[in-house]
Amino acid sequence: MHLAYNSEIAARCPKCMGPGGSVVRKFFGCDEPASVPVFQMTCSACNGHGDGVCEKCGGGGYEVLFRCPASQSSAFGAQAVNAYQDWENGILPSTGGASDQAALFGDAMHVVKCERSKIQEALSTSKAKSGI
């Protein structure tokens, strides 16, 4: 879920649908693989451990993708991210407390939270290196 693989270039999904959208769609790999990586996510094989022996990520802990993340995500993934935003604001999908929620909800929140933490860590590291 790490958007904007290159920190200089941020994805702009609404622009894909507007004037000149075909150029944006081609650049971000909305309809077919882009010529350069546009997205990275925690490796699904080693769960981001980057142990040096993972065949999928080469030990780096991240998968590099050439397609727009929105074009590759499932409806469940989008729902999980939206539910996480509500969860951060104290809004739960079912009445009651945390123990009254479906187990899948807790699992999904854990995955999204881990991904967001990795994104924040990468942004902090990038800013520290650039002196921002």
C-alpha positions, 0 to 999 in steps of 0.5 A: 500500500505504499503509494508514490514509490518515487517520493517526487511523484504522488499518485493523483487518481482523480486526474486519471479521469479528467482532461489529459487522463490518458497520459496520467493513466499510462504513467501510473499503470492504470490499464497496463504495466507502467514502464517504471515502478509506481507502487511498492508494498510489504512483501506478501511472501516474507511479510516484510521481514526482508530476511535476504532469502525471500524469492519474491522481494529478493530480501528487501521486504518490499514488492515493487509493482508496475500497476496503479494500486487502485487498479489492483486492489480488491473491494475488501482492501478498499473497505479495510482502508476506509474502515481504518480511517473510521476506527482511528476516529473511534467509529466501529462498524458494529455496536459495542466495543472492540471485543464485539467486532468481527475477528476479521475486522481486527485482523484487517485493522492490524494489517492496515495499521502495519502498512501505514506504520511502514509508510510513515517510517519510510516518509520520516526516513526520506525527510531526514535524509533530505533535511526536511 
